[in-house]
């Protein structure tokens, strides 16, 4: 089973369509079972394609790009978390080439005002892998020291909502550096979660942001904040950073993480 997570910084990137093409080509090449995307946006004034999905929804554009490559078996679930940059409905998505048996969407922030950028939502999907139900959640959490919307509250809320009757994975941008002890990363592991990076037989540095990016304006370090966490012990063959200029070109202000289990 191959997994990919990426904060795609959608529609904020230079050469965005070219980067979508790179992302689609990589998905087609690697055949990921499940892909978790964060910052998956669509303009508030774009025409509706169907349901709540607008024609320029990043996930929809990505799936259409995959179809151009002859890859027809990916589907996705998306939901709107909050207004971004005043003109985007920013959300999260799960893409998978498996049938989606159940979809999840829920708030984890204290506030539910979707006009406020700190409002946080989780999007998930249950699929069957080798006949076994497994749930996957695309996660984008806040910061440990945010007094208004603290990470601890959001992590508690996330774990209260997660369906624990089957194996599950939390994938995404957790906005807490794994190198900082005693804060968000440690808090997650204390909840019984397992970091696939730490368990992987082969791994690299794990670094997913380099220096200053949106939300980390004062950062001068290389940090590992994008994670794939399992609700149960697993044995990953590898954990690799991708879209970092070494393993595929850069497509976002975050690098992605790919894991094979």
PyMOL commands that set and color helices and strands:
alter all, ss='L'
color gray80, all
select helices_A, chain A and resi 16-30+58-68+151-161+184-189+196-199
alter helices_A, ss='H'
color red, helices_A
select strands_A, chain A and resi 2-7+34-43+48-50+53-54+75-84+88-96+102-107+121-129+132-140+167-173+194-195+202-203+209-210+222-223+226-230+238-242+256-260
alter strands_A, ss='S'
color yellow, strands_A
deselect
rebuild
show_as cartoon
